[in-house]
Amino acid sequence: MNKKTKVRILWYLSFLVIFLIVWTILHFAFKNLESPYKGMISGGISALLAPRIKEYETQSGKQVQLKWFF
């Protein structure tokens, strides 16, 4: 497995963890909110908070990096 594949797997896992945390918070905070709305809100917030995959060129070659919002 190359480095870019490992970074992409880590990105998907971090997105999933953020999605589940936000969905759980919405589930317990708003009992009357229906599941499709919870999913859409959780997906939008997760897309904003999830890391971005950046590729940049250095003297030693291409580097792959996860860039967080924080």
Backbone as XML, in Angstrom:
<?xml version="1.0"?>
<chain id="A" units="angstrom">
  <residue number="1" name="MET">
    <atom name="N" x="0.842" y="-1.171" z="0.000"/>
    <atom name="CA" x="0.000" y="0.000" z="0.000"/>
    <atom name="C" x="0.893" y="1.243" z="0.000"/>
  </residue>
  <residue number="2" name="ASN">
    <atom name="N" x="0.604" y="2.162" z="-0.886"/>
    <atom name="CA" x="1.427" y="3.365" z="-0.905"/>
    <atom name="C" x="0.928" y="4.375" z="0.131"/>
  </residue>
  <residue number="3" name="LYS">
    <atom name="N" x="1.681" y="5.424" z="0.281"/>
    <atom name="CA" x="1.403" y="6.402" z="1.338"/>
    <atom name="C" x="0.084" y="7.138" z="1.102"/>
  </residue>
  <residue number="4" name="LYS">
    <atom name="N" x="-0.228" y="7.427" z="-0.149"/>
    <atom name="CA" x="-1.467" y="8.150" z="-0.450"/>
    <atom name="C" x="-2.692" y="7.317" z="-0.078"/>
  </residue>
  <residue number="5" name="THR">
    <atom name="N" x="-2.629" y="6.020" z="-0.280"/>
    <atom name="CA" x="-3.735" y="5.137" z="0.092"/>
    <atom name="C" x="-3.915" y="5.115" z="1.600"/>
  </residue>
  <residue number="6" name="LYS">
    <atom name="N" x="-2.825" y="5.071" z="2.346"/>
    <atom name="CA" x="-2.901" y="5.088" z="3.805"/>
    <atom name="C" x="-3.499" y="6.400" z="4.307"/>
  </residue>
  <residue number="7" name="VAL">
    <atom name="N" x="-3.119" y="7.501" z="3.685"/>
    <atom name="CA" x="-3.651" y="8.802" z="4.070"/>
    <atom name="C" x="-5.144" y="8.865" z="3.762"/>
  </residue>
  <residue number="8" name="ARG">
    <atom name="N" x="-5.561" y="8.333" z="2.631"/>
    <atom name="CA" x="-6.978" y="8.339" z="2.264"/>
    <atom name="C" x="-7.803" y="7.488" z="3.227"/>
  </residue>
  <residue number="9" name="ILE">
    <atom name="N" x="-7.281" y="6.336" z="3.643"/>
    <atom name="CA" x="-7.979" y="5.499" z="4.623"/>
    <atom name="C" x="-8.109" y="6.241" z="5.945"/>
  </residue>
  <residue number="10" name="LEU">
    <atom name="N" x="-7.061" y="6.914" z="6.368"/>
    <atom name="CA" x="-7.105" y="7.705" z="7.595"/>
    <atom name="C" x="-8.118" y="8.838" z="7.476"/>
  </residue>
  <residue number="11" name="TRP">
    <atom name="N" x="-8.223" y="9.442" z="6.297"/>
    <atom name="CA" x="-9.202" y="10.508" z="6.064"/>
    <atom name="C" x="-10.624" y="9.975" z="6.200"/>
  </residue>
  <residue number="12" name="TYR">
    <atom name="N" x="-10.909" y="8.814" z="5.582"/>
    <atom name="CA" x="-12.242" y="8.229" z="5.686"/>
    <atom name="C" x="-12.583" y="7.860" z="7.122"/>
  </residue>
  <residue number="13" name="LEU">
    <atom name="N" x="-11.634" y="7.308" z="7.856"/>
    <atom name="CA" x="-11.878" y="6.951" z="9.248"/>
    <atom name="C" x="-12.144" y="8.179" z="10.116"/>
  </residue>
  <residue number="14" name="SER">
    <atom name="N" x="-11.381" y="9.251" z="9.894"/>
    <atom name="CA" x="-11.608" y="10.470" z="10.671"/>
    <atom name="C" x="-12.960" y="11.089" z="10.334"/>
  </residue>
  <residue number="15" name="PHE">
    <atom name="N" x="-13.354" y="11.057" z="9.060"/>
    <atom name="CA" x="-14.671" y="11.564" z="8.671"/>
    <atom name="C" x="-15.771" y="10.753" z="9.348"/>
  </residue>
  <residue number="16" name="LEU">
    <atom name="N" x="-15.623" y="9.435" z="9.374"/>
    <atom name="CA" x="-16.623" y="8.574" z="9.985"/>
    <atom name="C" x="-16.741" y="8.836" z="11.486"/>
  </residue>
  <residue number="17" name="VAL">
    <atom name="N" x="-15.615" y="8.994" z="12.155"/>
    <atom name="CA" x="-15.642" y="9.251" z="13.597"/>
    <atom name="C" x="-16.315" y="10.589" z="13.899"/>
  </residue>
  <residue number="18" name="ILE">
    <atom name="N" x="-15.968" y="11.624" z="13.141"/>
    <atom name="CA" x="-16.586" y="12.938" z="13.346"/>
    <atom name="C" x="-18.079" y="12.869" z="13.051"/>
  </residue>
  <residue number="19" name="PHE">
    <atom name="N" x="-18.458" y="12.164" z="11.985"/>
    <atom name="CA" x="-19.868" y="12.017" z="11.628"/>
    <atom name="C" x="-20.644" y="11.349" z="12.758"/>
  </residue>
  <residue number="20" name="LEU">
    <atom name="N" x="-20.106" y="10.250" z="13.298"/>
    <atom name="CA" x="-20.811" y="9.527" z="14.356"/>
    <atom name="C" x="-20.918" y="10.345" z="15.642"/>
  </residue>
  <residue number="21" name="ILE">
    <atom name="N" x="-19.894" y="11.107" z="15.967"/>
    <atom name="CA" x="-19.943" y="11.954" z="17.157"/>
    <atom name="C" x="-21.017" y="13.025" z="17.005"/>
  </residue>
  <residue number="22" name="VAL">
    <atom name="N" x="-21.045" y="13.696" z="15.865"/>
    <atom name="CA" x="-22.033" y="14.751" z="15.638"/>
    <atom name="C" x="-23.440" y="14.164" z="15.589"/>
  </residue>
  <residue number="23" name="TRP">
    <atom name="N" x="-23.606" y="12.995" z="14.937"/>
    <atom name="CA" x="-24.923" y="12.368" z="14.860"/>
    <atom name="C" x="-25.417" y="11.980" z="16.245"/>
  </residue>
  <residue number="24" name="THR">
    <atom name="N" x="-24.535" y="11.453" z="17.091"/>
    <atom name="CA" x="-24.918" y="11.070" z="18.450"/>
    <atom name="C" x="-25.323" y="12.287" z="19.270"/>
  </residue>
  <residue number="25" name="ILE">
    <atom name="N" x="-24.585" y="13.368" z="19.140"/>
    <atom name="CA" x="-24.929" y="14.598" z="19.860"/>
    <atom name="C" x="-26.300" y="15.107" z="19.415"/>
  </residue>
  <residue number="26" name="LEU">
    <atom name="N" x="-26.552" y="15.100" z="18.103"/>
    <atom name="CA" x="-27.853" y="15.537" z="17.595"/>
    <atom name="C" x="-28.972" y="14.606" z="18.042"/>
  </residue>
  <residue number="27" name="HIS">
    <atom name="N" x="-28.680" y="13.318" z="18.107"/>
    <atom name="CA" x="-29.691" y="12.340" z="18.503"/>
    <atom name="C" x="-30.166" y="12.566" z="19.939"/>
  </residue>
  <residue number="28" name="PHE">
    <atom name="N" x="-29.223" y="12.843" z="20.833"/>
    <atom name="CA" x="-29.595" y="13.035" z="22.227"/>
    <atom name="C" x="-30.044" y="14.467" z="22.533"/>
  </residue>
  <residue number="29" name="ALA">
    <atom name="N" x="-29.598" y="15.434" z="21.761"/>
    <atom name="CA" x="-29.975" y="16.825" z="22.024"/>
    <atom name="C" x="-31.348" y="17.165" z="21.446"/>
  </residue>
  <residue number="30" name="PHE">
    <atom name="N" x="-31.672" y="16.624" z="20.286"/>
    <atom name="CA" x="-32.937" y="16.933" z="19.612"/>
    <atom name="C" x="-33.702" y="15.633" z="19.360"/>
  </residue>
  <residue number="31" name="LYS">
    <atom name="N" x="-34.595" y="15.285" z="20.255"/>
    <atom name="CA" x="-35.352" y="14.025" z="20.147"/>
    <atom name="C" x="-36.331" y="14.040" z="18.964"/>
  </residue>
  <residue number="32" name="ASN">
    <atom name="N" x="-36.872" y="15.198" z="18.616"/>
    <atom name="CA" x="-37.885" y="15.268" z="17.564"/>
    <atom name="C" x="-37.298" y="15.401" z="16.163"/>
  </residue>
  <residue number="33" name="LEU">
    <atom name="N" x="-35.996" y="15.549" z="16.037"/>
    <atom name="CA" x="-35.352" y="15.696" z="14.729"/>
    <atom name="C" x="-35.306" y="14.336" z="14.033"/>
  </residue>
  <residue number="34" name="GLU">
    <atom name="N" x="-35.785" y="14.269" z="12.792"/>
    <atom name="CA" x="-35.851" y="12.999" z="12.078"/>
    <atom name="C" x="-34.477" y="12.594" z="11.552"/>
  </residue>
  <residue number="35" name="SER">
    <atom name="N" x="-34.301" y="11.305" z="11.299"/>
    <atom name="CA" x="-33.003" y="10.744" z="10.918"/>
    <atom name="C" x="-32.401" y="11.340" z="9.642"/>
  </residue>
  <residue number="36" name="PRO">
    <atom name="N" x="-33.183" y="11.583" z="8.558"/>
    <atom name="CA" x="-32.553" y="12.170" z="7.371"/>
    <atom name="C" x="-31.943" y="13.549" z="7.642"/>
  </residue>
  <residue number="37" name="TYR">
    <atom name="N" x="-32.597" y="14.326" z="8.481"/>
    <atom name="CA" x="-32.058" y="15.645" z="8.811"/>
    <atom name="C" x="-30.814" y="15.524" z="9.672"/>
  </residue>
  <residue number="38" name="LYS">
    <atom name="N" x="-30.813" y="14.572" z="10.596"/>
    <atom name="CA" x="-29.619" y="14.330" z="11.409"/>
    <atom name="C" x="-28.448" y="13.941" z="10.518"/>
  </residue>
  <residue number="39" name="GLY">
    <atom name="N" x="-28.712" y="13.098" z="9.538"/>
    <atom name="CA" x="-27.663" y="12.662" z="8.623"/>
    <atom name="C" x="-27.118" y="13.795" z="7.776"/>
  </residue>
  <residue number="40" name="MET">
    <atom name="N" x="-28.011" y="14.644" z="7.269"/>
    <atom name="CA" x="-27.564" y="15.773" z="6.440"/>
    <atom name="C" x="-26.763" y="16.781" z="7.254"/>
  </residue>
  <residue number="41" name="ILE">
    <atom name="N" x="-27.237" y="17.092" z="8.444"/>
    <atom name="CA" x="-26.528" y="18.043" z="9.298"/>
    <atom name="C" x="-25.179" y="17.463" z="9.723"/>
  </residue>
  <residue number="42" name="SER">
    <atom name="N" x="-25.167" y="16.187" z="10.108"/>
    <atom name="CA" x="-23.923" y="15.540" z="10.520"/>
    <atom name="C" x="-22.927" y="15.472" z="9.369"/>
  </residue>
  <residue number="43" name="GLY">
    <atom name="N" x="-23.404" y="15.174" z="8.172"/>
    <atom name="CA" x="-22.531" y="15.118" z="7.008"/>
    <atom name="C" x="-21.924" y="16.467" z="6.671"/>
  </residue>
  <residue number="44" name="GLY">
    <atom name="N" x="-22.739" y="17.523" z="6.757"/>
    <atom name="CA" x="-22.228" y="18.867" z="6.469"/>
    <atom name="C" x="-21.182" y="19.308" z="7.478"/>
  </residue>
  <residue number="45" name="ILE">
    <atom name="N" x="-21.458" y="19.091" z="8.752"/>
    <atom name="CA" x="-20.491" y="19.479" z="9.786"/>
    <atom name="C" x="-19.231" y="18.637" z="9.683"/>
  </residue>
  <residue number="46" name="SER">
    <atom name="N" x="-19.391" y="17.353" z="9.378"/>
    <atom name="CA" x="-18.227" y="16.481" z="9.227"/>
    <atom name="C" x="-17.369" y="16.891" z="8.042"/>
  </residue>
  <residue number="47" name="ALA">
    <atom name="N" x="-18.011" y="17.307" z="6.960"/>
    <atom name="CA" x="-17.253" y="17.751" z="5.788"/>
    <atom name="C" x="-16.439" y="19.001" z="6.108"/>
  </residue>
  <residue number="48" name="LEU">
    <atom name="N" x="-16.967" y="19.865" z="6.974"/>
    <atom name="CA" x="-16.224" y="21.064" z="7.348"/>
    <atom name="C" x="-15.071" y="20.760" z="8.306"/>
  </residue>
  <residue number="49" name="LEU">
    <atom name="N" x="-15.284" y="19.817" z="9.210"/>
    <atom name="CA" x="-14.277" y="19.542" z="10.243"/>
    <atom name="C" x="-13.275" y="18.455" z="9.875"/>
  </residue>
  <residue number="50" name="ALA">
    <atom name="N" x="-13.576" y="17.649" z="8.875"/>
    <atom name="CA" x="-12.675" y="16.562" z="8.481"/>
    <atom name="C" x="-11.397" y="17.141" z="7.858"/>
  </residue>
  <residue number="51" name="PRO">
    <atom name="N" x="-10.295" y="16.414" z="7.964"/>
    <atom name="CA" x="-9.043" y="16.913" z="7.385"/>
    <atom name="C" x="-9.080" y="16.896" z="5.860"/>
  </residue>
  <residue number="52" name="ARG">
    <atom name="N" x="-8.246" y="17.709" z="5.265"/>
    <atom name="CA" x="-8.109" y="17.760" z="3.813"/>
    <atom name="C" x="-6.797" y="17.076" z="3.427"/>
  </residue>
  <residue number="53" name="ILE">
    <atom name="N" x="-6.802" y="16.417" z="2.285"/>
    <atom name="CA" x="-5.592" y="15.773" z="1.784"/>
    <atom name="C" x="-4.880" y="16.763" z="0.883"/>
  </residue>
  <residue number="54" name="LYS">
    <atom name="N" x="-3.647" y="17.080" z="1.222"/>
    <atom name="CA" x="-2.845" y="18.023" z="0.433"/>
    <atom name="C" x="-1.600" y="17.318" z="-0.101"/>
  </residue>
  <residue number="55" name="GLU">
    <atom name="N" x="-1.304" y="17.576" z="-1.358"/>
    <atom name="CA" x="-0.056" y="17.105" z="-1.960"/>
    <atom name="C" x="0.787" y="18.323" z="-2.280"/>
  </residue>
  <residue number="56" name="TYR">
    <atom name="N" x="2.036" y="18.254" z="-1.923"/>
    <atom name="CA" x="2.930" y="19.357" z="-2.244"/>
    <atom name="C" x="4.284" y="18.808" z="-2.655"/>
  </residue>
  <residue number="57" name="GLU">
    <atom name="N" x="4.992" y="19.614" z="-3.406"/>
    <atom name="CA" x="6.274" y="19.225" z="-3.984"/>
    <atom name="C" x="7.410" y="19.751" z="-3.113"/>
  </residue>
  <residue number="58" name="THR">
    <atom name="N" x="8.330" y="18.893" z="-2.771"/>
    <atom name="CA" x="9.536" y="19.296" z="-2.043"/>
    <atom name="C" x="10.746" y="18.888" z="-2.870"/>
  </residue>
  <residue number="59" name="GLN">
    <atom name="N" x="11.909" y="19.176" z="-2.346"/>
    <atom name="CA" x="13.125" y="18.798" z="-3.056"/>
    <atom name="C" x="13.298" y="17.280" z="-3.105"/>
  </residue>
  <residue number="60" name="SER">
    <atom name="N" x="12.747" y="16.584" z="-2.124"/>
    <atom name="CA" x="12.885" y="15.130" z="-2.095"/>
    <atom name="C" x="11.764" y="14.418" z="-2.848"/>
  </residue>
  <residue number="61" name="GLY">
    <atom name="N" x="10.784" y="15.136" z="-3.381"/>
    <atom name="CA" x="9.691" y="14.538" z="-4.139"/>
    <atom name="C" x="8.341" y="14.993" z="-3.629"/>
  </residue>
  <residue number="62" name="LYS">
    <atom name="N" x="7.301" y="14.331" z="-4.097"/>
    <atom name="CA" x="5.952" y="14.691" z="-3.675"/>
    <atom name="C" x="5.699" y="14.184" z="-2.260"/>
  </residue>
  <residue number="63" name="GLN">
    <atom name="N" x="5.010" y="15.003" z="-1.481"/>
    <atom name="CA" x="4.632" y="14.652" z="-0.113"/>
    <atom name="C" x="3.117" y="14.732" z="0.003"/>
  </residue>
  <residue number="64" name="VAL">
    <atom name="N" x="2.547" y="13.853" z="0.810"/>
    <atom name="CA" x="1.113" y="13.833" z="1.055"/>
    <atom name="C" x="0.902" y="14.157" z="2.521"/>
  </residue>
  <residue number="65" name="GLN">
    <atom name="N" x="-0.078" y="15.041" z="2.796"/>
    <atom name="CA" x="-0.289" y="15.497" z="4.152"/>
    <atom name="C" x="-1.784" y="15.684" z="4.405"/>
  </residue>
  <residue number="66" name="LEU">
    <atom name="N" x="-2.210" y="15.388" z="5.640"/>
    <atom name="CA" x="-3.556" y="15.723" z="6.068"/>
    <atom name="C" x="-3.519" y="17.080" z="6.728"/>
  </residue>
  <residue number="67" name="LYS">
    <atom name="N" x="-4.346" y="17.990" z="6.267"/>
    <atom name="CA" x="-4.369" y="19.336" z="6.817"/>
    <atom name="C" x="-5.686" y="19.535" z="7.537"/>
  </residue>
  <residue number="68" name="TRP">
    <atom name="N" x="-5.624" y="19.759" z="8.855"/>
    <atom name="CA" x="-6.809" y="19.904" z="9.680"/>
    <atom name="C" x="-7.265" y="21.345" z="9.730"/>
  </residue>
  <residue number="69" name="PHE">
    <atom name="N" x="-8.519" y="21.526" z="10.020"/>
    <atom name="CA" x="-9.131" y="22.845" z="10.158"/>
    <atom name="C" x="-8.626" y="23.553" z="11.423"/>
  </residue>
  <residue number="70" name="PHE">
    <atom name="N" x="-8.297" y="22.777" z="12.446"/>
    <atom name="CA" x="-7.916" y="23.339" z="13.746"/>
    <atom name="C" x="-6.563" y="23.984" z="13.693"/>
  </residue>
</chain>
